[in-house]
Amino acid sequence: MQHSIVPPSSAAQWVYCAAAIQAQAAIPEIETDDNKVGLALHEVASGYFLHGLVAQVGDCILGVTLDQEMLDRVQKYIDIVSKIYFESQLSGIEQRVNIATIHPECFGTPDAWVFDGHTCTLTVPDYKDGFIKVDAIENWQVICYIAGIVEVHLPHVDKQKLKIKVIIVQPQDYQGSKTKEWNITYLEIEHLITRLRIAAHAALEPNPIATAGKHCTYCRAKLNCTSFSLTCHSFAVAALQNPEAPENDISIELRFLQDAYKMIGLRLTVLEAEALQKIKSGEIVQYYKAGFGQGKLIWTDTSNLDNLAKMLGITVRKPEAPLLTATQVKAELKKKKLPEDTLSSITEYRQGKIKLLPAESKYAEEIFKEK
């Protein structure tokens, strides 16, 4: 599949940092299991709208075996789009759109779009399956899509009357709303489209300038980005000093330290991941080693669990969940101020993931050495 040189999916990076596109060009994207699930659920939705296909538990889509929880998530998106899709005069589902108004090399594939000629409203729903909150307001990816849809499919629509509705459906956003909307007029986002146009052309100029900020979070090039490194170190140094603020007003320092905390934490995450990768490959990283973290607490023997629960006066079973997890029961013990090691003989912790640990030894872990 051909990919855009100026992709809408990373517009939230290159609109702020001109170097983002070229810096990441030689660094391949890593496809995670979560990415695969997201792609599969997009396929489920498009299959429903384009071909009337209804996915079932156990179906294998793009290498992902669907379960009920996955289907419940994407059904929320299908329900929302269904209310407007079949009544529309003009629409598109997973249809590539050229976005030459931003840059000749810019194109993308919106999940869906619907134009209602009666109200002169363009609605652009977008499904996000991840956990990290995605906002509808000033969503740069969707603004790119809007620019392309209007240019290609709605060239004769009066832009002064055109209304826009952006809908982000994100079932796994547990911090905010699972359905977010942004209602504006086309005229209100024209300046944002202009900003994208300027940024896209700047991004493909020779020697573009890198600018660090929160947009660096998902940039694949941040490990070797001088601007990102210097900005994080500057935050660290400045955080040790008190920024000037009115007497008894902590808001300025609080806001500054929160921003510093985010940037420094981001840099730490990058360096820790790189150090762990080096140790895995057998290299020496002074002061650090790799080891297994503590995994999930599980039951090893439940034969006498009911008797133990009765003796302690705790609940280990519920109608909707025949047997509570070991972690849930341990939490109840703590709540009742009972000894938590009561479960030690019938539970154990699974081996966790490999992680970076501090160590006196400068040598890589034996588990990564060649046999």
Contacts in CASP RR format, 6 or more apart in sequence:
PFRMAT RR
TARGET T0000
AUTHOR 0000-0000-0000
METHOD contacts of the structure
MODEL  1
MQHSIVPPSSAAQWVYCAAAIQAQAAIPEIETDDNKVGLALHEVASGYFL
HGLVAQVGDCILGVTLDQEMLDRVQKYIDIVSKIYFESQLSGIEQRVNIA
TIHPECFGTPDAWVFDGHTCTLTVPDYKDGFIKVDAIENWQVICYIAGIV
EVHLPHVDKQKLKIKVIIVQPQDYQGSKTKEWNITYLEIEHLITRLRIAA
HAALEPNPIATAGKHCTYCRAKLNCTSFSLTCHSFAVAALQNPEAPENDI
SIELRFLQDAYKMIGLRLTVLEAEALQKIKSGEIVQYYKAGFGQGKLIWT
DTSNLDNLAKMLGITVRKPEAPLLTATQVKAELKKKKLPEDTLSSITEYR
QGKIKLLPAESKYAEEIFKEK
4 105 0 8 1.000
4 106 0 8 1.000
4 107 0 8 1.000
4 108 0 8 1.000
5 21 0 8 1.000
5 105 0 8 1.000
5 106 0 8 1.000
5 204 0 8 1.000
6 14 0 8 1.000
6 21 0 8 1.000
6 102 0 8 1.000
6 103 0 8 1.000
6 105 0 8 1.000
6 106 0 8 1.000
6 200 0 8 1.000
6 203 0 8 1.000
6 204 0 8 1.000
7 106 0 8 1.000
7 108 0 8 1.000
8 99 0 8 1.000
8 106 0 8 1.000
8 108 0 8 1.000
8 140 0 8 1.000
8 141 0 8 1.000
8 144 0 8 1.000
8 145 0 8 1.000
9 108 0 8 1.000
9 141 0 8 1.000
10 20 0 8 1.000
10 21 0 8 1.000
10 24 0 8 1.000
10 218 0 8 1.000
11 140 0 8 1.000
11 141 0 8 1.000
11 143 0 8 1.000
11 144 0 8 1.000
11 196 0 8 1.000
12 140 0 8 1.000
12 141 0 8 1.000
12 215 0 8 1.000
13 20 0 8 1.000
13 21 0 8 1.000
13 215 0 8 1.000
13 216 0 8 1.000
13 218 0 8 1.000
13 219 0 8 1.000
14 20 0 8 1.000
14 21 0 8 1.000
14 199 0 8 1.000
14 200 0 8 1.000
14 203 0 8 1.000
15 140 0 8 1.000
15 195 0 8 1.000
15 196 0 8 1.000
15 199 0 8 1.000
15 215 0 8 1.000
16 199 0 8 1.000
16 211 0 8 1.000
16 213 0 8 1.000
16 215 0 8 1.000
17 210 0 8 1.000
17 211 0 8 1.000
17 212 0 8 1.000
17 213 0 8 1.000
17 215 0 8 1.000
17 216 0 8 1.000
17 219 0 8 1.000
18 199 0 8 1.000
18 202 0 8 1.000
18 203 0 8 1.000
18 205 0 8 1.000
18 208 0 8 1.000
18 209 0 8 1.000
18 210 0 8 1.000
18 211 0 8 1.000
19 203 0 8 1.000
19 208 0 8 1.000
19 209 0 8 1.000
19 210 0 8 1.000
19 211 0 8 1.000
19 221 0 8 1.000
19 225 0 8 1.000
19 227 0 8 1.000
20 203 0 8 1.000
20 210 0 8 1.000
20 215 0 8 1.000
20 219 0 8 1.000
20 221 0 8 1.000
21 203 0 8 1.000
21 204 0 8 1.000
21 208 0 8 1.000
22 203 0 8 1.000
22 204 0 8 1.000
22 208 0 8 1.000
23 210 0 8 1.000
23 219 0 8 1.000
23 221 0 8 1.000
23 225 0 8 1.000
24 219 0 8 1.000
24 220 0 8 1.000
24 221 0 8 1.000
27 220 0 8 1.000
27 221 0 8 1.000
29 220 0 8 1.000
34 129 0 8 1.000
34 130 0 8 1.000
36 62 0 8 1.000
36 63 0 8 1.000
36 64 0 8 1.000
37 64 0 8 1.000
37 70 0 8 1.000
37 129 0 8 1.000
38 129 0 8 1.000
38 130 0 8 1.000
39 62 0 8 1.000
39 64 0 8 1.000
40 61 0 8 1.000
40 62 0 8 1.000
40 63 0 8 1.000
40 64 0 8 1.000
40 66 0 8 1.000
40 70 0 8 1.000
41 70 0 8 1.000
41 73 0 8 1.000
41 74 0 8 1.000
41 127 0 8 1.000
41 129 0 8 1.000
42 94 0 8 1.000
42 111 0 8 1.000
42 127 0 8 1.000
43 61 0 8 1.000
43 62 0 8 1.000
44 55 0 8 1.000
44 61 0 8 1.000
44 66 0 8 1.000
44 71 0 8 1.000
44 74 0 8 1.000
45 74 0 8 1.000
45 77 0 8 1.000
45 78 0 8 1.000
45 81 0 8 1.000
45 111 0 8 1.000
45 127 0 8 1.000
46 93 0 8 1.000
46 94 0 8 1.000
46 111 0 8 1.000
47 53 0 8 1.000
48 54 0 8 1.000
48 55 0 8 1.000
48 78 0 8 1.000
49 78 0 8 1.000
49 81 0 8 1.000
49 85 0 8 1.000
49 93 0 8 1.000
49 112 0 8 1.000
50 93 0 8 1.000
50 94 0 8 1.000
55 61 0 8 1.000
55 66 0 8 1.000
55 71 0 8 1.000
56 66 0 8 1.000
56 71 0 8 1.000
57 66 0 8 1.000
57 67 0 8 1.000
57 68 0 8 1.000
57 71 0 8 1.000
58 65 0 8 1.000
58 66 0 8 1.000
58 67 0 8 1.000
59 65 0 8 1.000
59 66 0 8 1.000
60 66 0 8 1.000
64 70 0 8 1.000
72 171 0 8 1.000
73 129 0 8 1.000
73 171 0 8 1.000
73 172 0 8 1.000
74 127 0 8 1.000
74 129 0 8 1.000
74 171 0 8 1.000
76 169 0 8 1.000
76 171 0 8 1.000
76 178 0 8 1.000
76 179 0 8 1.000
77 111 0 8 1.000
77 125 0 8 1.000
77 127 0 8 1.000
77 169 0 8 1.000
77 171 0 8 1.000
80 125 0 8 1.000
80 167 0 8 1.000
80 169 0 8 1.000
80 179 0 8 1.000
81 112 0 8 1.000
81 114 0 8 1.000
81 125 0 8 1.000
84 114 0 8 1.000
84 116 0 8 1.000
84 123 0 8 1.000
85 91 0 8 1.000
85 93 0 8 1.000
85 112 0 8 1.000
85 114 0 8 1.000
87 116 0 8 1.000
88 114 0 8 1.000
88 115 0 8 1.000
88 116 0 8 1.000
89 115 0 8 1.000
89 116 0 8 1.000
89 117 0 8 1.000
89 118 0 8 1.000
90 114 0 8 1.000
90 115 0 8 1.000
90 117 0 8 1.000
90 153 0 8 1.000
90 154 0 8 1.000
91 112 0 8 1.000
91 113 0 8 1.000
91 114 0 8 1.000
91 115 0 8 1.000
92 110 0 8 1.000
92 112 0 8 1.000
92 113 0 8 1.000
92 114 0 8 1.000
93 111 0 8 1.000
93 112 0 8 1.000
94 109 0 8 1.000
94 110 0 8 1.000
94 111 0 8 1.000
94 112 0 8 1.000
95 109 0 8 1.000
95 110 0 8 1.000
96 107 0 8 1.000
96 108 0 8 1.000
96 109 0 8 1.000
97 107 0 8 1.000
97 108 0 8 1.000
97 109 0 8 1.000
97 110 0 8 1.000
97 145 0 8 1.000
97 148 0 8 1.000
97 149 0 8 1.000
97 152 0 8 1.000
97 153 0 8 1.000
98 106 0 8 1.000
98 107 0 8 1.000
98 148 0 8 1.000
98 151 0 8 1.000
98 152 0 8 1.000
99 106 0 8 1.000
99 107 0 8 1.000
99 108 0 8 1.000
99 144 0 8 1.000
99 145 0 8 1.000
99 147 0 8 1.000
99 148 0 8 1.000
99 151 0 8 1.000
100 106 0 8 1.000
100 148 0 8 1.000
100 151 0 8 1.000
101 147 0 8 1.000
101 148 0 8 1.000
101 151 0 8 1.000
101 193 0 8 1.000
101 197 0 8 1.000
102 144 0 8 1.000
102 147 0 8 1.000
102 148 0 8 1.000
102 193 0 8 1.000
102 196 0 8 1.000
102 197 0 8 1.000
102 200 0 8 1.000
103 197 0 8 1.000
103 200 0 8 1.000
103 201 0 8 1.000
103 204 0 8 1.000
105 204 0 8 1.000
106 144 0 8 1.000
106 200 0 8 1.000
108 144 0 8 1.000
108 145 0 8 1.000
110 124 0 8 1.000
110 126 0 8 1.000
110 142 0 8 1.000
110 145 0 8 1.000
110 149 0 8 1.000
111 125 0 8 1.000
111 126 0 8 1.000
111 127 0 8 1.000
112 124 0 8 1.000
112 125 0 8 1.000
112 126 0 8 1.000
113 122 0 8 1.000
113 123 0 8 1.000
113 124 0 8 1.000
113 125 0 8 1.000
113 145 0 8 1.000
113 149 0 8 1.000
114 122 0 8 1.000
114 123 0 8 1.000
114 125 0 8 1.000
115 121 0 8 1.000
115 122 0 8 1.000
115 123 0 8 1.000
115 153 0 8 1.000
115 154 0 8 1.000
115 157 0 8 1.000
116 123 0 8 1.000
119 163 0 8 1.000
120 157 0 8 1.000
120 158 0 8 1.000
120 161 0 8 1.000
120 162 0 8 1.000
120 163 0 8 1.000
121 162 0 8 1.000
121 163 0 8 1.000
121 164 0 8 1.000
121 165 0 8 1.000
122 146 0 8 1.000
122 149 0 8 1.000
122 150 0 8 1.000
122 154 0 8 1.000
122 162 0 8 1.000
122 163 0 8 1.000
122 164 0 8 1.000
122 165 0 8 1.000
122 186 0 8 1.000
123 164 0 8 1.000
123 165 0 8 1.000
123 166 0 8 1.000
123 167 0 8 1.000
124 142 0 8 1.000
124 145 0 8 1.000
124 146 0 8 1.000
124 149 0 8 1.000
124 164 0 8 1.000
124 165 0 8 1.000
124 166 0 8 1.000
124 167 0 8 1.000
125 167 0 8 1.000
125 168 0 8 1.000
125 169 0 8 1.000
126 139 0 8 1.000
126 141 0 8 1.000
126 142 0 8 1.000
126 166 0 8 1.000
126 167 0 8 1.000
126 168 0 8 1.000
126 169 0 8 1.000
127 169 0 8 1.000
127 170 0 8 1.000
128 134 0 8 1.000
128 168 0 8 1.000
128 169 0 8 1.000
128 170 0 8 1.000
128 173 0 8 1.000
129 170 0 8 1.000
129 171 0 8 1.000
129 172 0 8 1.000
130 170 0 8 1.000
130 172 0 8 1.000
130 173 0 8 1.000
131 172 0 8 1.000
131 173 0 8 1.000
131 174 0 8 1.000
133 170 0 8 1.000
133 173 0 8 1.000
133 175 0 8 1.000
133 176 0 8 1.000
134 168 0 8 1.000
134 170 0 8 1.000
134 173 0 8 1.000
134 180 0 8 1.000
135 168 0 8 1.000
135 180 0 8 1.000
136 142 0 8 1.000
136 166 0 8 1.000
136 167 0 8 1.000
136 168 0 8 1.000
136 180 0 8 1.000
136 181 0 8 1.000
136 182 0 8 1.000
137 166 0 8 1.000
137 180 0 8 1.000
137 182 0 8 1.000
138 182 0 8 1.000
138 192 0 8 1.000
139 166 0 8 1.000
139 168 0 8 1.000
139 182 0 8 1.000
140 192 0 8 1.000
140 196 0 8 1.000
142 166 0 8 1.000
142 168 0 8 1.000
143 189 0 8 1.000
143 192 0 8 1.000
143 193 0 8 1.000
143 196 0 8 1.000
144 196 0 8 1.000
146 164 0 8 1.000
146 166 0 8 1.000
146 186 0 8 1.000
146 189 0 8 1.000
146 193 0 8 1.000
147 193 0 8 1.000
147 196 0 8 1.000
150 157 0 8 1.000
150 159 0 8 1.000
150 162 0 8 1.000
150 186 0 8 1.000
154 162 0 8 1.000
159 186 0 8 1.000
159 187 0 8 1.000
159 190 0 8 1.000
160 186 0 8 1.000
160 187 0 8 1.000
162 185 0 8 1.000
162 186 0 8 1.000
162 187 0 8 1.000
163 183 0 8 1.000
163 184 0 8 1.000
163 185 0 8 1.000
163 186 0 8 1.000
164 182 0 8 1.000
164 183 0 8 1.000
164 184 0 8 1.000
164 185 0 8 1.000
164 186 0 8 1.000
164 189 0 8 1.000
165 181 0 8 1.000
165 182 0 8 1.000
165 183 0 8 1.000
166 181 0 8 1.000
166 182 0 8 1.000
166 183 0 8 1.000
166 184 0 8 1.000
167 179 0 8 1.000
167 180 0 8 1.000
167 181 0 8 1.000
168 179 0 8 1.000
168 180 0 8 1.000
168 181 0 8 1.000
169 178 0 8 1.000
169 179 0 8 1.000
170 178 0 8 1.000
170 179 0 8 1.000
170 180 0 8 1.000
171 178 0 8 1.000
172 178 0 8 1.000
202 208 0 8 1.000
210 225 0 8 1.000
210 226 0 8 1.000
210 227 0 8 1.000
210 228 0 8 1.000
211 227 0 8 1.000
212 225 0 8 1.000
212 227 0 8 1.000
212 228 0 8 1.000
212 230 0 8 1.000
212 231 0 8 1.000
212 232 0 8 1.000
212 263 0 8 1.000
213 228 0 8 1.000
213 231 0 8 1.000
213 263 0 8 1.000
214 262 0 8 1.000
214 263 0 8 1.000
216 222 0 8 1.000
216 225 0 8 1.000
216 228 0 8 1.000
216 266 0 8 1.000
217 266 0 8 1.000
219 225 0 8 1.000
219 228 0 8 1.000
222 228 0 8 1.000
222 266 0 8 1.000
222 267 0 8 1.000
222 270 0 8 1.000
223 270 0 8 1.000
223 271 0 8 1.000
223 274 0 8 1.000
228 267 0 8 1.000
229 267 0 8 1.000
231 263 0 8 1.000
232 263 0 8 1.000
232 264 0 8 1.000
232 265 0 8 1.000
232 266 0 8 1.000
232 267 0 8 1.000
235 259 0 8 1.000
235 260 0 8 1.000
235 263 0 8 1.000
235 264 0 8 1.000
236 260 0 8 1.000
236 264 0 8 1.000
238 256 0 8 1.000
238 260 0 8 1.000
239 256 0 8 1.000
239 257 0 8 1.000
239 260 0 8 1.000
239 264 0 8 1.000
242 253 0 8 1.000
243 252 0 8 1.000
243 253 0 8 1.000
243 256 0 8 1.000
244 252 0 8 1.000
245 251 0 8 1.000
245 252 0 8 1.000
245 253 0 8 1.000
246 252 0 8 1.000
272 356 0 8 1.000
275 285 0 8 1.000
275 288 0 8 1.000
275 356 0 8 1.000
276 290 0 8 1.000
276 354 0 8 1.000
276 355 0 8 1.000
276 356 0 8 1.000
278 285 0 8 1.000
279 285 0 8 1.000
279 288 0 8 1.000
279 289 0 8 1.000
279 290 0 8 1.000
279 356 0 8 1.000
279 364 0 8 1.000
279 365 0 8 1.000
279 368 0 8 1.000
280 290 0 8 1.000
280 354 0 8 1.000
280 364 0 8 1.000
280 368 0 8 1.000
281 368 0 8 1.000
282 364 0 8 1.000
282 368 0 8 1.000
282 369 0 8 1.000
283 364 0 8 1.000
284 362 0 8 1.000
284 363 0 8 1.000
284 364 0 8 1.000
285 362 0 8 1.000
285 364 0 8 1.000
286 362 0 8 1.000
287 358 0 8 1.000
287 359 0 8 1.000
287 360 0 8 1.000
287 362 0 8 1.000
288 356 0 8 1.000
288 357 0 8 1.000
288 358 0 8 1.000
288 359 0 8 1.000
289 356 0 8 1.000
289 357 0 8 1.000
289 358 0 8 1.000
289 359 0 8 1.000
289 361 0 8 1.000
289 363 0 8 1.000
289 364 0 8 1.000
289 365 0 8 1.000
290 354 0 8 1.000
290 355 0 8 1.000
290 356 0 8 1.000
290 357 0 8 1.000
290 364 0 8 1.000
290 365 0 8 1.000
290 367 0 8 1.000
290 368 0 8 1.000
291 354 0 8 1.000
291 355 0 8 1.000
291 357 0 8 1.000
291 365 0 8 1.000
291 367 0 8 1.000
292 351 0 8 1.000
292 352 0 8 1.000
292 353 0 8 1.000
292 354 0 8 1.000
292 355 0 8 1.000
293 351 0 8 1.000
293 352 0 8 1.000
293 353 0 8 1.000
293 354 0 8 1.000
293 355 0 8 1.000
294 349 0 8 1.000
294 352 0 8 1.000
295 349 0 8 1.000
295 350 0 8 1.000
295 351 0 8 1.000
295 352 0 8 1.000
295 353 0 8 1.000
296 327 0 8 1.000
296 349 0 8 1.000
296 350 0 8 1.000
296 352 0 8 1.000
297 325 0 8 1.000
297 326 0 8 1.000
297 327 0 8 1.000
297 330 0 8 1.000
297 347 0 8 1.000
297 348 0 8 1.000
297 349 0 8 1.000
297 350 0 8 1.000
298 325 0 8 1.000
298 326 0 8 1.000
298 347 0 8 1.000
298 348 0 8 1.000
298 349 0 8 1.000
298 350 0 8 1.000
299 305 0 8 1.000
299 323 0 8 1.000
299 326 0 8 1.000
299 346 0 8 1.000
299 347 0 8 1.000
300 346 0 8 1.000
300 347 0 8 1.000
300 348 0 8 1.000
301 345 0 8 1.000
301 346 0 8 1.000
302 323 0 8 1.000
302 346 0 8 1.000
304 346 0 8 1.000
305 316 0 8 1.000
305 323 0 8 1.000
305 346 0 8 1.000
306 316 0 8 1.000
306 317 0 8 1.000
308 342 0 8 1.000
308 346 0 8 1.000
309 315 0 8 1.000
309 316 0 8 1.000
309 317 0 8 1.000
309 329 0 8 1.000
312 333 0 8 1.000
312 336 0 8 1.000
312 338 0 8 1.000
312 342 0 8 1.000
313 336 0 8 1.000
314 329 0 8 1.000
314 332 0 8 1.000
314 333 0 8 1.000
314 336 0 8 1.000
314 338 0 8 1.000
315 324 0 8 1.000
315 332 0 8 1.000
316 323 0 8 1.000
316 324 0 8 1.000
316 329 0 8 1.000
317 323 0 8 1.000
317 324 0 8 1.000
318 324 0 8 1.000
324 332 0 8 1.000
326 343 0 8 1.000
326 347 0 8 1.000
329 343 0 8 1.000
330 340 0 8 1.000
330 343 0 8 1.000
330 347 0 8 1.000
333 339 0 8 1.000
333 340 0 8 1.000
333 342 0 8 1.000
333 343 0 8 1.000
334 340 0 8 1.000
END
